[in-house]
Amino acid sequence: MLIKFIYVFQTFFLIYIGYILIQFIYCRSILLMPKEYKIIKKLVNLIATYNNLGDKEIVFSIGAGSYMMYRAKELGLCKEEDNLFFRNLNPFIKVKTHKNIDINQLTKQAYVFGGVDAYAWRRVVWLSKSSFRSYKSQINFLAWVLGHEISHIIYNDHINQSKKLLKEYKKVKNSNQQNLKKLLEMKSSRSSEKRADKNSAKMLLNAGFSKSKILKEFTYAAEIYGWEIDTDPEGTHPGYLERYKSLKKFIHKYEADILTRINKNSWYWKYNRRNNTLTYFPKKK
């Protein structure tokens, strides 16, 4: 009887250990991660091979997107201050119905009707799942978007921009000049966007992309993003014409050194399905 009990216990124990092991592999395996993360890994590997992306990790995450955020607000699923939660929802998992609205169906609609959607904040590069659908057969064009957002992280824009603005704000002594402060903020933001454009182009040129292809990628992104043609003084981003002119001038002058190749083994990746992240880690020298 005791031997039978031990046998049954060992069997269940091995099954449990096997289940834990399978779950661990499933949640951490690079091979089993969604195809969108594999695209990110492939394109960033190409960029990193010929460029220095810094000495700190960069986290990549894919969310439901802005379309999800707007629809959630319209359907009364959240207040305006809470709608970022819906934009950042993990599109690779099933979630419960909320207020009689099928969230899974809403996520599918966000994938179909959403466009290119990306931002960088505190060492995180975030993209909507619909971004990958939007590029379709031109998926390598997504390298431009990744390079742009990575550039914001390399330049630490969310910190340095705040420091720069703080100095400018001190010059505005009149409390009634709040509008001037806002214009200064937008001007600084537009400047950082053009710098990220140029650095993205620099990294792609180093990686072997042609000058004409980069301008084509930029225009393609502008079209599917739906950028404004002219610059709005109160806008965070320059208009397409200003950005294109600035980028074209930079590309014309820049001579890439594609012989400067960084060792492919100088970084590694970690995927976490539960956190919905893929992290780039530079190896310590």
N, C-alpha and C positions, 0 to 999 in steps of 0.2 A: 504493500500500500504506500509506504514511504517512498519507495523507488518510483512508483507511478506518479506520485505527487511531484517529486523532483523533476521527472521527465516533463510533465505538463508545465511546471514553472519555468524550466529552461526554454521550452518551446515558445511560450508567451513572451519571455524575456528577449529572446532572439528576434521575434517578430517586432517587438517594441523598438529594439535597438535598430533593426532594419528600417522601420518606419521613420525614426528620427534621422537616420543617415540619409534616406531618400529625400526627406524634407529639407535637410541641410544642403544637399547637392542641388536640389531644385531651386532653392532660394538664393544660392550663391553662384551657380554655374554660369560662366560667361557663354558657354555653348548653348544653354537653354534660355537665355534672355530674349526678349522680344526683338524682332528684326530691326525696329527703329533704333534700339540701343546699339545693335551691331553696325548700323550705318554710321552712328556717331563715332564709335570706336574706330572704324575704318578711316573716316575722314580726319579725325584728330590725330591718328597715328601718322597719316601722311603729312599733316601740318607740323607735328612735333618732330618729325625726322629731320626737318630742315630749319627749325626755329626753336629758340629757347622760350618755353612757356612759363618760366619762373621756377622757383624752388618750393612752391607750396601746391597742395592738392587742388584740383578743380572738380567740382561735383556737377554732374549732368542729370537733369530730371525732366521727365516728360509728363505733361498734364493734359487735362481735357480741353483747355483753351478758353479764349475770351468769349466765343460764341456761347459756350456753356454758362459763363458768368452772366451775360446779358439776358439769356433766356430764363435763368433761375430767378433773376430779379423781376422780369416781366410776369412770371408765373406765381410770384409771391412766395417763393421758396426761401427767400432770405431778405434781409435789409441790405441797403447799399453798402454799409460798412462791413458786412460779412460776405459779400459776393466773391471775394478773392478765394475763399474756401472752395467754391465750385469751379473756379478757373483752374485751380491746382489739383483737383481731384484726380486720383490715379485712374487712367482710362483702361488699364489692363486687368482690373478686378471687377467683380459684380458687387453692387451695393443694394441696400434695401430701398423700397419705395418710400418716398417722403411726401406727406400731404397729398396722398393719392396720385402722385406723379411718379412714373416709372423713370428713375434716375438713369438706369442702364440704357433705356431708349433715348433719353436726352443726350447721353454721352455719345451714342452712335450718330445722332443728328449733328452734334458738335464736330465730329470727325468728318462728316460729309460736307457740311455747310461752312465750317470754319476755314480760315486761311492760314497764312504764315504768321506765327505768333511767337516771339522770343524776347527774352530779357536776361540781363546779368545782374546779380545782386549778392554781395558778400560771398564771393568765391563759388557761387552757384550759377550755372548756365541752364536756363529753363526754356523748353520748347513745347509747343502744343503738338499733339499727335497729328492734327490736321496739317501741320507744316510739311510732314513727310508725304502726305497724299497730294498736297498742292504742287510739289515739284515733279511728281510722277516720273517720267523717263529721264528728267533732268536732275535726278537726285544728287549728283555730284555738285550741282550748283549750291546745295545746302552748305558746302564748305565755306562759301562767302559769309553766310549768316553766323556759322560757328566761329569763324575767324574774327568777325566783328564783335561778338559777345565776349569771346576770350580776351580780346584787346581791352575791353572795359575792365576786366579782372586784372590783367597785367598792369594797367595804369592805376588800378585801385581807385577808379573814378568816384565811387560813392563816398569815399572819404576825402580824397584830394579836392573834389569839386566843392564839398561842404566847407573845407578850410579856405578855399579861394573866395567863396561867397561871403564867408564871415568877415574877411578883410574888406570886401567891397561894401558890406552892410554898414560897417562902422563909419564909412564916409557919408552915409545917408542919415543925417541927424534928425531931420524933420519927420515926425511920426506920421505926417500926412502923405509921405512919399512911399507908401506901401506898394503902389503900382510900379514905381521905379525899381523897388527891390525884386518884384516879380519879373520885370523885364530883364534885370541882371541875371536872375536865376535861369531864365529861359535862354539867354544868350550864352551863358556858361554851358548849359546842357547841349546846345547846338554845336558849340565848339568841340565838346568831347565826342559827339557823334561823328563829326568830320575826321577827328583824329583816329577814332576806331575804324572808320572806313579805310583810311590810308594804311593803318597797320595791318588790317585784314588783307589788303591788296599786297602789301610787302611780304607777308607770310606766304600767301598763295604764289606769288612770283618766285619766291625762294624755293617753293615746292615744285616748281616746274610748270605752273599754269601760265598760259600766254597772256599778254597784255590785252589783246582783243577779247579773249574769253572772259577775263575778269570784268571788263566793262559790260559785256553781254550778260554776265551773271548779275551784275549790279542792276542793270535795267530790268532784267527778268524779275528780280526781287521787288523792285519798285512797282512793277505792274501788278504782281499778285498781292503785294502789301496794300496797294491803293494809295501810294504817297501823293501828297499835294504837289502840284507843279511848282508853285512859288512859295517862298519862305514867309511864314507868319511870325511877326515879331513876338507874339505871345505863345508860340509853339515850342515844344521841347526838341523837335527835330527840324533841320533845314529842309527846304523844299527840294524836290528832285533835281531841278536845274542847277541850283547852287551846289548840291552835293556832287552831281555828275561832273560839273566844271572843275571843282576842287580835286576830285579823284583823278580825272583825266590828266590834269596838270602834273599831279604827283607821279602817276604811272609813266608818263612820258619821260620824266627825268630820272626815275629810279632804275638802276641797273642791278638785277638780281645776281647773287652769287650762289648758284645752285650746287656748287662744289662743296659748300660748307654743310656737311652732313653730320647730324648728331647721331650718336650710337643708338640703334633701335632698342637696345636693352637698358636705356637710361630712365625708363619709366615702366610702370605696371598698372594694371586695372583691377578694380574690385566692384562686383555687382551685388546689389542688395535688393532682392525682389520685395521684401516687406517695406523697406523705406522708399522703394521706387527710385533708386539712384544707381548711377554708374560713375565711379570715381577714378580720376586720373591721378596717379601718385608718381611724382618724380623721385628717383632713387637718390638717397643721400650720398654725397661724395665725400 
